[in-house]
């Protein structure tokens, strides 16, 4: 990542040094989470965290961990079906937030006659297709341009774990080992455990395996890494310990 | 001896979106923030978030005094939370007082006018830390101070962070809160005072809450009072560093 090596900490309302704002001759400046643009040309942080500048993408955002999940378009999330209506499922993304709606036809190969039947409490892996502060979010389980599921859809069996939003972000990084510094899943796989996972940006992780013990170990390993702020070496040690305890 | 150093713990409650425990001037307050969450229909505001503040005393159930503090806090926090970002939602701030200076409740019945104000800065500071921990977007941070004016043979002296005893013998009591951009946010006064005295108190509070941006560490020997503005910054800086340890 093209980030500044030194850490720049900001509090809400702080001024941002002009040298930290990237300039690019062609691309427009993109502001990520935690920043507010006050016209004409003031940029103010709105949350406490680390200011990150990406000169290549000409973008600027505040990195933080914590708080409640706020839906954004394109995020992959794990939701729990709350109830179903004529054309929609109402899906809970986090406790006490308003439900997201998932059209019953937004699944792969779904038609009026063949639509998936999800009971209350069922889990779905979905993408946020509409997020707007004035409306409840909308989800989809199908890529609307290709009609393919791309791995989205109902999650059957397995177990759901709650993790911090920062951990979910790290696990969802394209290079989660190099950039996110999480190696637990790779290490568990290397030791011969067979399992599948799905990570939701809303702080949920679903784990499934033939073997119940494996499900528990994977969940525990990730949760302990998250809560204990474990480094790469500590994660490797933890995995070895957990696998030894199992057998 | 006037005031102990402030202490804080952040994000230590598991099921709240953000939380903080803050101790200062003999008070300890536990704060939790949840939001943005679904709001009851009858409280809903179409264009902005509802900010709900609940204050619970160290002993007994809340009464008029707590309702008064809640209304003061609610109007203060609404000024710094970006409520327009989350229309039709609720941001709930719960503050539980766990420790208060000893003679706070002594003779509470006798002197009906047992003052509400001394705890206000601690409540504001706890609410701010909990909001930052919950990553709720804010326009700025806030710093508050309480001052007592004690008549001393005709001449009046101003005491910052007065003790319970000093409050008893004081002629008037003032609470001021300033944003991190040095704007006055809250001004509450009790007792008898002249305009001149208020002006002096205001100037003292401003010096206390909005220290001139000097190089770090210089203020350690200068003021005997805690510099809450820098305290907030260093607390959050530590938290961010530990949250983003993997960076």
Interface residues (C-beta under 8 A of the other chain):
Chain A: X7 X9 X11 X12 X13 X14 X34 X36 X44 X46 X47 X48 X49 X50 X63 X64 X65 X66 X67 X68 X70 X96 X97 X98 X133 X134 X166 X170 X180 X181 X182 X229 X231
Chain B: X11 X17 X18 X34 X35 X36 X37 X38 X80 X82 X85 X86 X87 X88 X89 X132 X133 X134 X135 X136 X137 X138 X139 X140 X141 X179 X180 X181 X232 X233 X236 X237 X239 X240 X241 X242 X243 X244 X245 X246 X247
